């Protein structure tokens, strides 16, 4: 049988079968293609996973609100039922117990999500809950997207996780990721999946890695709140809404610069720097996170050895689909109800109360100090994005100054903590992030982002 050698020293080298190399290469390359490689499709820059998700969403467009209403309500009913009765088949299954035997806080959150989704689907009760600007936005705009993204991302994530790609990246990139971003090398895949694909995919990938013991609490929190960026496609939508399409290249370069600066600073200051470097309670083997490279190895040879070890121990097609289906259910039932509950509440506050205007008042003198035109009108856009990433563009579209609209466009897509999407996903995931953490991180990212956006805007306009 053909063999693959990964070490330089003949006395200690381990030989792997060619089939092991293929088990590593084929799924990993397919995963990279599906999740990370961007290309132009119908005039938009996107990734294959997003194309598959969009196709399903278009095919089931009229049915998805009902499908997700059923899933959210069923999740709340099963959670309450199983939490009260604790049947043996639930307790004896690690997956089912983690899915349904959640704390009372999350049980109540799921119940609130179920109430919201029923009121929104049937358009009954207070209009503040189900209007097109609150619950309607979640149920008819965001949640159908999450359904389709989670379907394919959840099913196909094992291509990135289970065949050795992360082990190779961990060895290759640790010298780069650790000193710059304080993160392990394997997180480079999470970061790329977010930057080039979709922030929700990054959260899902990071949460699974954290649960399996590959990231500490601090590392998972940093990746989830720092690299879960909006997709390239959405940044174009923002520019179109703000009538700034002509500035796409300087705009996205500015977004990249802001993202890089924020990713360097945020892990080094509270609250992220205060997160403990300890692992998930249920992680089986914490030694998998060890990034030490033996002296007899290069980064590549050690990475290949770790990757081929993982591929050799892969448990096959059945386990692949089992992991994928569990990922899907975990996101559909564990995350979507939380997004519905928290996202709708945040949008109700934004739409029907002056809270975000009041919170935005401190930004008015700051914007004036930075000599941003129409500072009063722009101030509330600095904070309203906490509820939903699209709200700053909606509010800022009436501002006359192109400079100010450019600043709003940059800030709105680099704040990252949107309760109607990434914020809700983070709270619903296993990543150790609290609501107040998200508030503080959102404010800090805004303060970091704003001066950079203003400087670039002044150079352009």
Secondary structure, 3 states (H helix, E strand, C coil): CCEEECCCCCCCCCEEEHHHHHHHHHHHHHHHHHHCCEEEECCEEEEHHHHHHHHHHHHCHHHHHHHHHHHHHHHHHHHHHHHHHCCHHHHCCHHHHHHHCCCHHHHHHHHHHHHHHHHHHHCCCCHHHHCCCCHHHHHHHHHHHHHHHHHHHHHHCHHHHCCCHHHHHHHHHHHHHHHHHCCCCCHHHHHHHHHHHCHHHHHHHHHHHHHCCCCCHHHHHHHHHHCCCCCHHHHHHHHHHCCCHHHHHHHHHHHHHHHHHHHHHHHHCCCHHHCCCCCCCCCCCHHHHCCCCCCCCCHHHHHHHHHHHHHHCCCCHHHHHHHHHHHHHHHHHHCHHHHHHHHHHHHHHHHHCCHHHHHHHHHHHHHHHCCCCCHHHHHCHHHHCCCCCCHHHHHHCCCCCHHHHHHHHHHHHHCCCCCCCHHHHHHHCCCCCCHHHHHHHHHHHHHHHHHHHHHHHHHHC
